[in-house]
Amino acid sequence: MLKKGVLWGCGYGAASILLGAFISHGLKGAVSKKDLEILEISSRYLMYVAIPLLMLSLTHGQWQWPNLLFNIFILSGVLFSGSLIAYVAIQWHWLVFVTPIGGGLMVLSWAHLGYVAIRKINW
């Protein structure tokens, strides 16, 4: 899980920055303002998943985080940000129904992180 978390975390972080730069410099005027806003949200949320994945990976030796936690964070990024990017790129409207599933998983991943951390701390 350690390698997987680092790879996905760095990948999401790099994708977030690249997408943000592409939005700022390459897409203005090429897509609608609404599509730019959608891509900006996608970019921002990729970073919201990259940071905990890297944090979990770097502290895994001490905390022994469960694999499920890594997997939920990874899947939430794919479903949330990936569906938004794909929606703008290929305009398949059914993809907007995938986004809330990814958002729900993102909330679940943060809640699960809190739950596991509290149990490990023995509060």
Secondary structure, 3 states (H helix, E strand, C coil): CHHHHHHHHHHHHHHHHHHHHHHHHCCECCECHHHHHHHHHHHHHHHHHHHHHHHHHHHHHHHCCCHHHHHHHHHHHHHHHHHHHHHHHHCCHHHHHCHHHHHHHHHHHHHHHHHHHHHHHCC
